[in-house]
Structures are given as structure tokens and as C-alpha cells.
Amino acid sequence: MFNANTLRAAVIRDLAQHPGGDTTGGIAKRIGVDYRQVYTHIKTLEAEGLVSAAGEAAVRNGQRVQYSIDLGRLREQGLIYMRYLSGE
């Protein structure tokens, strides 16, 4: 499930607690890491369909992109992971 590790879990948790979304810099400040580390995990989560960026059509270079998590998809993936862990 989304290649979970401690930092990725922190990014997911932070976005879940901030449903309006935030930038990689804002997330990084709250969880105490460099924004580039957050960005790496955001890109993976975005590719998996768990995170989306506001203003997808806008060019991202140099812009403050707001990322948000799809809580419904997160729940779905969590249930799948729990079934896997329980041997179903």
C-alpha cells in the first residue's frame, strides 16, 4: 500500500489532518523535514491517485502548488492493506 514508510506515513497523516491541502513547504514545516523530501513522497502518492494538485493545468515550475489527499481513496487503500495483513 503506497510503499508506506515513516516519512510517507507522516505526509499522508498531515494531509489527512489538513483537508484543504497545503504546499510541500507547509507540510515539511509541520513534520520537520526538508520540502524536497516531502515532494518526493507527494509525487509517489500523486501517481497512485491518493494526492492531487490544485490547478493541474497550471505550470508548476516556481509556483506554490497546493496538494490535497483523497480521503475516500485513502480509506479504500487502507482496507485493502488490512485485508492483506490479515491474510484475506
N, C-alpha and C positions, 0 to 999 in steps of 0.2 A: 504494500500500500504506500504510494507516493514515496518510496525509498526512504522511509522515516529514519531520522537520526535526531539527536538532541537539538541541534540548531534549527533544522527544518520544522520540528515539532514546535519550537518556540515561535517561529514565524507564523505557523498555522494558528497557534493559540492566540497570538497577538491580533491577527486579522479577524479571528472569530470574536474577539472582545471589542473590536472596533468595526462594526458592520458598515460604517460609512466609508471604510477604506483609508488608506494613507500611502505616502511615498515610501520608498525604500529607506530614505534618510530618517523619517519619523519612526518607522518600525525599528530600525537599527538603534536609535537613541533609547527607545524603551527597553529593548532586550540586551543592550550593552555590547554591541558588536559593530564592525565596520559596515557601511551601507553596501559595499561590494559583495560581502558575504551574503547579505540578505538578497541582493539582486540575483545571485546565482541560484538560490533556492526558489525565489519568485519565478524565475524563468522555467524551472522544472515543474513547479506547481501549475504554472500557466499552460504548459504543454500538456499536462494531464487533465486540464479542464477544471481545476479547482479554483484557480485565481484568474481574474480578468482585469484588464487595464481600462480605465476610463479614457474615452477619446481614442479608440483603436485607430481611427483614420488619421489622427494627427501624427506628425513626425515626432519620434521620441527623443531624438538627439537634443540634449540640452534642456529638455522640458521636465517639469515636475509631474511625473505620471502617478496617478492615484490608482492603487491596486486594491481590489476587494476580493473576498472569498465567497464562493457559492456554498452556503451552509447546507443546502439540500444535498448537493453532490458530496460534500464532506461527510454527512451522515450516511449516505449510501455506501461510500468507500469504507467508512468505519465499520458498518455492519458486515460488509464482505470480509474485511480483515478479521473481525471477531469470529465469523464462521470458519475461516481458515484456521485460526488459532485453536478453535475448539474441535477441529477435525471433521467438520461437516463437509 
